[in-house]
């Protein structure tokens, strides 16, 4: 049982009353531990508060807010043994759902007080910490459409409506995906690279369950040929998430790798843990067992690789490329 913790609290997260939320958290936690409370402001972000707390040598960090607050706080703990407690109060609560952490205040506080911890993977995307996923194309456009005003007014419905609007446009792009041992060229409408993802992040669900403690990132390519195909692909990905069975469609592919580089033509918008960060290309690397969290144990799943059937697919192993280069060098000599 931890004796003290620093609570980073975002007062503008979600749609509930922040004063009541904070009072409830304090009532649940303070009888059991000494709690230092720090609130984010317009000028002071969660990551700044978290890094300062780590430098002071806190025993544990607890984050309460939306996915942005939770991810920013967690980023400061990557590579340390300081445990993270999660109290979700956002719109999607993807971070908690992905890691099997309850998303009610009462249950989340009970999880923290129980003291059970586990190690999970973290990642970096273009040098920025990534706890959940990076979305290219469709997902990034959807997040941009679901603005703060819409999320405050409609909650999760804002994301659904934005997604429906994007389905009607369905732009495609050419992509090159480079791993440690192969280079893949493909046409796609969405590419998602996930470290962890809840079932609601359907564009990450090609492998049917993203493993968040295996030292690998999970990439899903969605390449529907028309709007009807996009709707069907979305349905099958949702079924994959719900049943745990990997999807078997020619317009959906997936693979796992520790390191990835994704380039597109034309450049595509990129959303990282729910926030737009710019455009492709992106480079990603997993940090195995990089984060300690308060969370109950979860069952393991098995993921296979599937790329066959994707449009304009070209896969070349790096070993083959190196062999061809050696042959050319021999001919020159």
C-alpha positions in Angstrom: 0.0 0.0 0.0 1.4 3.4 -1.0 1.6 6.0 1.7 1.4 9.1 -0.4 0.6 10.2 -4.0 0.5 13.2 -6.2 -2.9 13.7 -7.9 -2.9 15.6 -11.2 -6.5 16.8 -11.7 -7.9 18.3 -14.9 -10.9 20.5 -13.9 -12.3 20.9 -17.5 -12.3 17.2 -18.4 -15.6 15.5 -19.2 -19.1 16.8 -18.5 -19.5 16.2 -14.8 -19.0 18.8 -12.0 -15.3 19.0 -11.3 -15.7 20.2 -7.7 -17.9 17.2 -6.9 -15.5 14.8 -8.6 -12.5 16.1 -6.7 -14.4 16.0 -3.4 -15.4 12.4 -4.1 -11.8 11.4 -5.0 -10.5 13.0 -1.8 -13.1 11.3 0.3 -12.1 7.9 -1.1 -8.4 8.2 -1.1 -7.3 10.6 1.7 -8.3 8.3 4.5 -5.8 5.8 3.2 -3.0 8.0 1.9 -1.4 11.5 2.0 -2.6 13.2 -1.2 -0.9 16.2 -2.9 -3.4 17.8 -5.4 -2.2 19.7 -8.4 -4.7 21.1 -11.0 -4.0 21.7 -14.7 -4.6 25.2 -16.0 -4.6 27.0 -19.4 -0.9 27.7 -18.9 0.2 24.6 -16.9 -0.3 21.2 -18.6 -0.4 17.8 -17.0 3.0 16.8 -18.5 4.7 19.7 -16.8 3.1 18.9 -13.5 4.0 15.2 -13.9 7.6 15.7 -14.8 8.1 18.1 -11.8 6.5 15.6 -9.5 8.8 12.8 -10.8 11.8 15.0 -10.2 10.7 15.6 -6.6 10.6 11.8 -6.1 6.9 11.1 -5.6 5.9 7.7 -4.4 3.0 7.4 -7.0 1.2 9.6 -9.5 -2.5 9.6 -10.0 -4.1 11.3 -13.0 -7.7 12.3 -13.2 -9.1 13.7 -16.5 -9.5 12.8 -20.1 -7.2 10.6 -22.3 -5.0 13.6 -23.0 -4.4 14.2 -19.3 -3.8 10.5 -18.6 -1.4 10.1 -21.5 0.5 13.2 -20.6 0.9 12.1 -17.0 1.9 8.6 -18.0 4.5 9.9 -20.4 6.5 11.3 -17.4 6.7 7.9 -15.9 8.0 5.9 -18.8 11.2 4.2 -17.8 10.6 4.7 -14.1 9.2 2.3 -11.5 6.8 5.0 -10.2 3.2 3.5 -10.5 0.4 5.4 -12.2 -3.2 5.5 -10.9 -5.9 6.3 -13.4 -9.2 8.0 -12.7 -11.0 8.6 -16.0 -13.3 11.6 -16.4 -13.2 12.2 -20.1 -15.4 11.7 -23.1 -14.0 8.4 -24.5 -11.9 7.1 -21.6 -10.0 5.0 -24.1 -6.8 4.8 -21.9 -8.7 3.1 -19.0 -10.7 0.8 -21.2 -7.6 -0.3 -23.1 -5.8 -1.3 -20.0 -8.8 -2.9 -18.2 -9.1 -0.1 -15.6 -12.6 0.7 -14.3 -13.8 4.1 -15.5 -16.0 5.1 -12.6 -14.4 7.2 -9.8 -15.4 4.8 -7.1 -14.0 1.7 -8.9 -10.9 3.5 -10.1 -10.1 4.6 -6.6 -10.7 1.1 -5.3 -8.2 -0.2 -7.9 -5.6 2.2 -6.7 -6.1 1.4 -3.0 -5.9 -2.3 -3.8 -2.3 -1.7 -4.7 -2.0 -4.3 -7.5 0.3 -3.1 -10.3 1.5 -4.5 -13.6 4.0 -3.5 -16.2 2.8 -2.5 -19.6 4.5 -1.3 -22.8 4.9 2.3 -23.8 6.0 3.8 -27.1 7.4 6.9 -28.9 6.0 8.4 -32.1 8.3 11.0 -33.7 9.9 11.4 -30.3 6.6 12.0 -28.5 5.4 9.5 -25.9 2.6 7.2 -27.1 0.5 5.2 -24.6 -2.4 4.4 -26.9 -2.2 4.7 -30.6 -1.3 6.8 -33.7 -4.0 7.1 -36.4 -3.2 8.1 -40.0 -5.9 9.2 -42.4 -9.5 8.3 -41.5 -9.1 8.4 -37.7 -7.1 11.7 -37.7 -9.8 13.4 -39.8 -12.5 12.1 -37.5 -10.8 13.4 -34.4 -10.3 16.8 -36.1 -14.1 16.9 -36.9 -15.1 16.1 -33.3 -14.1 19.5 -31.7 -14.2 20.4 -28.1 -17.6 22.1 -28.3 -19.2 19.0 -29.9 -17.6 16.6 -27.4 -18.9 18.7 -24.5 -22.4 18.8 -26.0 -22.7 15.3 -27.4 -20.0 13.2 -25.7 -19.1 10.0 -27.6 -21.8 10.8 -30.1 -19.5 13.5 -31.4 -16.9 10.9 -32.5 -19.6 8.7 -34.1 -21.1 11.6 -36.1 -17.7 12.8 -37.2 -16.9 9.2 -38.3 -20.1 9.0 -40.4 -19.2 12.3 -42.1 -15.8 11.0 -42.9 -17.1 7.7 -44.3 -18.9 9.7 -47.0 -15.5 11.1 -48.2 -13.2 8.1 -47.8 -10.0 9.5 -49.3 -7.3 6.9 -50.1 -3.5 7.3 -50.1 -0.4 5.3 -50.9 1.7 4.2 -48.0 5.1 2.7 -47.3 5.5 0.8 -44.0 9.0 -0.1 -42.9 9.8 -2.6 -40.1 13.1 -4.0 -38.9 12.9 -6.8 -41.5 10.6 -5.7 -44.4 9.3 -2.9 -46.5 5.6 -2.9 -47.4 3.9 -0.7 -50.0 0.1 -0.5 -50.0 -2.9 1.7 -50.7 -5.1 2.5 -47.7 -7.8 4.8 -46.2 -6.6 4.3 -42.6 -3.5 3.1 -40.9 -3.4 2.7 -37.1 -0.4 1.8 -35.0 -1.4 0.8 -31.5 0.4 0.2 -28.3 -2.9 -0.3 -26.4 -6.4 0.2 -27.7 -9.9 -0.3 -26.3 -12.6 -2.2 -28.4 -14.1 1.1 -29.3 -11.0 2.0 -31.3 -12.2 -0.2 -34.1 -9.5 0.8 -36.6 -6.9 -0.8 -34.4 -8.7 -4.1 -34.2 -7.4 -6.1 -37.2 -5.4 -8.4 -34.9 -8.5 -8.9 -32.6 -7.1 -7.6 -29.4 -4.1 -5.3 -29.0 -1.6 -6.8 -26.6 -0.1 -4.0 -24.4 2.7 -5.9 -22.7 4.4 -8.0 -25.4 7.1 -5.5 -26.5 5.5 -5.0 -29.9 3.3 -2.4 -31.7 0.2 -3.6 -33.5 -0.5 -2.1 -37.0 -3.8 -2.3 -38.8 -4.3 -1.3 -42.5 -7.9 -0.6 -43.6 -8.3 -0.3 -47.4 -12.0 -0.4 -48.5 -12.7 0.2 -52.1 -15.9 2.2 -51.5 -18.2 3.5 -48.8 -20.1 0.2 -48.6 -16.8 -1.6 -48.1 -15.8 0.9 -45.4 -19.1 0.2 -43.5 -18.5 -3.6 -43.9 -14.9 -3.3 -42.8 -15.9 -1.2 -39.7 -18.5 -3.8 -38.8 -16.0 -6.7 -39.1 -13.4 -4.8 -37.0 -16.0 -4.2 -34.3 -16.9 -7.9 -34.4 -13.2 -8.7 -34.0 -13.0 -6.4 -31.0 -16.1 -8.0 -29.4 -15.3 -11.7 -30.2 -11.5 -11.8 -30.0 -11.4 -13.4 -33.5 -9.1 -11.7 -36.0 -10.9 -10.4 -39.1 -10.4 -12.2 -42.4 -11.1 -9.6 -45.1 -9.0 -8.7 -48.1 -9.3 -5.0 -47.4 -7.9 -5.3 -43.8 -4.3 -6.2 -43.0 -2.2 -6.3 -39.8 1.2 -7.0 -38.5 3.3 -6.6 -35.3 6.7 -5.0 -34.9 8.9 -3.3 -32.4 9.8 -0.4 -34.7 7.9 1.1 -37.6 8.2 3.9 -40.1 5.1 5.0 -42.0 5.3 7.3 -45.0 2.4 8.3 -47.2 1.8 10.0 -50.5 0.2 12.5 -50.2 1.0 13.4 -46.6 -1.7 12.5 -44.1 -2.8 14.0 -40.8 -1.7 12.1 -37.7 -3.5 11.8 -34.4 -1.5 10.7 -31.4 -3.4 9.6 -28.3 -6.3 11.7 -29.3 -4.4 14.8 -30.3 -3.5 16.0 -33.8 0.3 16.3 -34.0 0.9 17.1 -37.7 1.3 14.9 -40.8 3.2 11.8 -42.0 5.9 10.5 -42.1 6.1 9.0 -38.6 8.6 6.8 -36.8 7.5 4.6 -33.9 9.3 2.4 -31.4 7.9 0.3 -28.5 9.4 0.6 -25.0 8.8 -2.9 -23.6 7.4 -2.9 -20.0 8.1 0.8 -19.9 5.2 1.8 -17.6 3.9 0.6 -14.2 0.2 1.1 -13.6 -2.3 0.3 -10.9 -4.6 -2.2 -12.6 -6.1 -5.7 -12.3 -4.5 -8.6 -14.2 -5.9 -9.3 -17.7 -5.9 -12.5 -19.9 -3.4 -12.7 -22.7 -4.4 -13.0 -26.4 -2.5 -14.3 -29.4 -2.2 -12.1 -32.6 -1.2 -13.3 -36.0 0.0 -11.3 -39.0 -2.1 -10.9 -42.2 -1.4 -8.7 -45.2 -2.7 -10.8 -48.2 -5.5 -9.2 -50.2 -4.7 -5.5 -49.6 -4.7 -3.4 -52.8 -1.5 -2.6 -54.6 0.4 -4.6 -52.0 4.2 -5.0 -52.4 6.3 -6.7 -49.6 10.1 -6.9 -49.8 12.2 -8.4 -47.0 15.2 -6.4 -46.0 17.3 -9.6 -46.2 16.3 -9.9 -49.9 17.3 -6.3 -50.5 20.7 -6.7 -48.8 21.3 -9.9 -50.9 20.5 -8.0 -54.1 22.8 -5.2 -53.1 25.6 -7.7 -52.4 25.1 -9.2 -55.9 25.3 -5.8 -57.5 28.5 -5.0 -55.6 30.1 -8.3 -56.8 29.2 -7.5 -60.4 30.8 -4.1 -60.2 34.0 -5.6 -58.8 
